[in-house]
């Protein structure tokens, strides 16, 4: 009965996440509808979110002690397979959408030769192809290779490479400092958000929350510091003046993302001072811990959707 309840809860969490993605993407598109495409933004958001979840599922076993690490690896296998498959399909679809936009033709009329030419001979195409290959490798390794700790590290490495590939060809691709800043920002956000999502999908009882949450909290501190530093530096490089934060569609999206990030950091601080002590001393039930994680995760999804919209706004 307990296992069935947990499964239903996770299914509802996935469904709720999908709703948050759609609503957030629609809101982001409304902020800059003249500068981006709703379809492109949605595809990018789905690809980015599934990549982040795959990365987190590969990394989450490292949060538990060695004795119980194998249990988390086994529990993560199913969700990781699904997340990797969704990521692969979304990356291929995104590659097709980008190729169609570059060729100025509808996606339904995109030829194979045009798509291959875009993927092989353009920088955005090659980065998209790299991300798709990374997603494919994640799927193959999870399904075919033995689920050992070392293989799990390899999966996390491929997922991280796939996550980092796209930002290097965005608005800051021609600026070395900006490119490094946005890559650090992206990887830190992916590790923070993805690992929390993985905790929701794999941790079942309060004893396990007591073990992994303190380690996640320490990881979060480093991730927040890195994403804030990278984000501020990237914004300074991108924006010509502070007025662009409200005078352009891109600036409006960036301002919205800043607000959501501030709310997220404040919530994370509150959870660190209230939820963490309760979970560490077994005073917070698994239901309470999962509920707090889901609420924080919902705000993370909004931030990731806004980031996806920023990436395709020009």
N, C-alpha and C positions, 0 to 999 in steps of 0.2 A: 504493500500500500504506500509506504514512504517513498519507494523508488518511482512509482507511478505518479505520485504527487509532484516529485521533483521534475520528472519529465514534462508534465503538463505545465509546470511553472516556467521551465526553460523554453517550451514551445511558445508560450505567451510572451516571454521576453523577446524572442526572435521576431514574433509578429509585431510587437510594440515597437521594436527597433526599426522595422521596415516602415511602419507608419511615420515615425519620427523623421526618418530619412526623406520620405516623400514630402512631408509638410515643410521640412527645413529647406529642401531644394526648391520648392515652390516659392517660399518666402525669399530665398536668396536670389532667385531669378527675378522676382518682382522688384528687388532693389536695384538691379542692373539689367533690365530686360532688353535695353537697346544695345548692350555690349556682349551679351552671351546668348546661348541657346538652351532652352529648357531640357531638350533631349540630351545634349552634350553634357550638361551639368549633372543630370540624373545618372547617366552612364558612368561618369567620372566618380560620382559619390558612391555608387554601388561597388565599383572596382576598388576605390580607396578603402572603404569600410571593410570589405571582405578581406583585403590584403592586411589591414591592421589586425583583424581578428585572427587570421592565420598566423601572423607574426606572434601575437600574444599567446596563442595556443601552443606554439612551439617553445616559447620561452617560459611559460608558467611552471613547468615541473621544477625549474631551478629554484623556485621560491620555497619548496618543501625540503625537509631534511632527506638525506640519502636513503634512509630506511623506507620512506613512503613515496619516493620520487617515481618509482615504477607504476604505482597506482594512478598518479596524475597523468602519466604518459598514456596509460591504457584508456583512461576516461577522455582524454583529449583527442584520441585517434579518430573517432567518428565525427565530431564537430570539425576537426581539422581537415578531414577529407572533404566535407561539404563546403567549408569555407574556401579551400583551395580550388575546388571545382567552380564555384561561383566566381571567384577571382579570375580564373582562366577564361571563362566565358565572357565576363565583363571586359577583360583586357582585349580580347579579340574583337568584341563589338566596338569598343572604344577606338581600336586601331582602324576599324572599318569606317566609323563615323569621322575620324580625323582625316582619313584618306579621301572620303567623299567631299568633305569641306574644302580640302586643298585642291581637289579637282573640279570644284564647283558643280557637282552633280548630286542628285538624290542618292541615298544609300542603296536604294533598290536598283539603281542603274550603275552601280560601281562595278567595274570589270575586275577580273582576277589580276590581269596584267597591271592595271593601275594601282590596285591595292598592294601588290608585291613590290612594284616600283617605289611606292611611297614608303613601305616598311624597310626597304633595303637602302634607298638612296637619299633619305632625308633624316635629319637629326631627331625630330619628334617621332618619326616612324621607327627608327632604330631603337630609341629608348622604349617605345611601346612594345616592340618586338621582344626586347630584353625582359621587360616586365612579364610578358606573356610566357616566355620561356621559363622564367623564375617560378611563376605560378604552376606551370606544367611540371617542373621538377619537384615542387612541393607535393603535388598530387601523386606523382609516380613513386617517390620515396616513401610516402606515408602508406601507400597501398602495397607496395612490393617489398620494401626492405624491412628487416626486423626492427621492432620499435625499441631500440636501445637508447641510452642516454647520449652516447656519442652521435648516433644518427639523428637524434632530436636536435642537437646543436647544429648539425649540418642543415637541417630543415629551417631552423631559425636564421641561419646565415643566408640561405637562398631567399627567404622571405624578406629579410632586411634589405638585400640587394635589389629586389624587385620594388620595394617601397621607395627606395632612394633614387631609382632610375628616372622617374618622371619629373621630379622637381628640378633636376639638372638641365632640363630643356624648356623650362617655363620662362617667366618674365625676367629672371635673373641669370639666364644661361650665358649671357655675354659679359657678365661681371663675375670675376673669380671669387671675390669676397662675398658678394651677395649669394652666389651659388652655394658656397660652403655653408653660409648662414642658414639658408632655407633648407638645406639637406639635414643639418644638425637639428633644426627645428622640427622637421618632418619625422625623422627617426625617433626623437625624444617623445613626440606626441604619439607616435604609433606604438612605442613600447609601453607608455603609460596607459593609453586607452585600450590597447589590445590585451594587455595583461589583466586589466580589470574585467574586461569582457570574458576572458578565459577563466577567471576565478568564478564568475557567475555560472559558466557552463560546466565546470569540473568539480568545484568544492561542494560537498554535501552536508557535512556535520560540523558542529561548533568546535570540536577539537581540531579539525583541520583548519578552520578559520583562525583559530588561536595560534596555529603554527605559521601560516602563510601570510596573514595580514601584516604582522610587524615587518616582515621582509619586504612586502609590497610597499609599505609606507616608506621604508628607507629608499627603495628604488624610485618611488614617486618624487622624493625630494630632489634627486639628481636629474630626473626627467623634467621636472618643472623648471629648475634652474636653467637647463640647457635649452628648453623650448622658448622660455622668455628671452634669454640672451640672443638666440638665433632669430626669433621673431622680431625683436626690436631692431636688430642690425639690418635684417632684410627690409623692414619698413623704411628705415632711414635711407637705404640705398634706392628703394623703389620710388618713394614719393619725392617730388620736387619741392613741395612746400606743404605746411600743415593744412592749408585750405583745401587740398585735394582729398582730405579725409571726409569732406562733406560735399564737395563740388563735383565729384565724378562718381560713376557707378562703382568703379573699382574701390575708390576710397570709402564709399558707403558700406560695401561689403567688408572691407578691412575694419572699419569702425565697429560694425556689428560683431565681427569675430573677436575684437579686443574686449568688448563688453561681455560676451559669453565666456571668454577666457578668464576674465577677472572674477566673474561669478563662480566659475569652476574652481579656481584657485582658493577662493574663500570657502567654498563648500568642502574642498579637500582638507583645508586647515581645520574646519569644524569637525570633520570626521576623524582627523588625526588626534584631536583633543578629547573627543567624546566616544566615538565608535571604537577606536583602536584600544583604549584601556579596557573597555567592556569586553571586547572580543578576546583580548589577550588573557583575561582572567575568567573566561568561560561564562561571563554574565550576559552575553548577547547570544541569542539563539541563532541557528542557521538561517531561519526565516527572516529575522531582523537584519542580519548581516547581508543576506541576499537582497533584501529590499533597499537598504542603504546603497549597496553597490549598483543596483539597477537605476536608482534615481540619479546618482552621479554619472552613470554611463549614458543616460538619456541626454544630459547636457553635453557630454563628450561627443555624442553623435551629431548634435546641432553644430558644434564647433567644427567637426570633420566635414560636414556638409557645406558649411560656409567656406572652408578651405578649398573644397572641390570646386565651388563656384568661382572663387578667386582665381584658381588655376586656369580656368577656361574663359575668363573675362578679359577682353582686350579692347 
